[in-house]
Amino acid sequence: MEPCKVCGADARYILNNGEVVCAAHVNDQTGQPTACKVFSATRAYDREHLGDRVTEWVRANNVEIVDTFVTQSSDNAFHCVTMTLFYRER
């Protein structure tokens, strides 16, 4: 068995580009997210400042955003905006 290119441990994954990595480093090499964070707001003021909250959180947590989904939902009385961030830690 070939060793992981990152740490030298016994590797079990061969990536599409031929690199060999262990389970601890497979997400680091594939660009896949390791977690997600959900932000939502229903009040007008909070919806207007949702982007500021997201930016502040990203800067404070030093993460790499892999994908983002923005969802808007509403009924007769309420409007909700949700931002879902899929990220990897740096």
Sequence and secondary structure as in RCSB ss.txt:
>XXXX:A:sequence
MEPCKVCGADARYILNNGEVVCAAHVNDQTGQPTACKVFSATRAYDREHLGDRVTEWVRANNVEIVDTFVTQSSD
NAFHCVTMTLFYRER
>XXXX:A:secstr
  B TTT SB  EE TTS EE GGGHHHHHT  SEEEEEEE SHHHHHTHHHHHHHHHHHHTEEEEEEEEEEEE 
SS EEEEEEEEEEE 
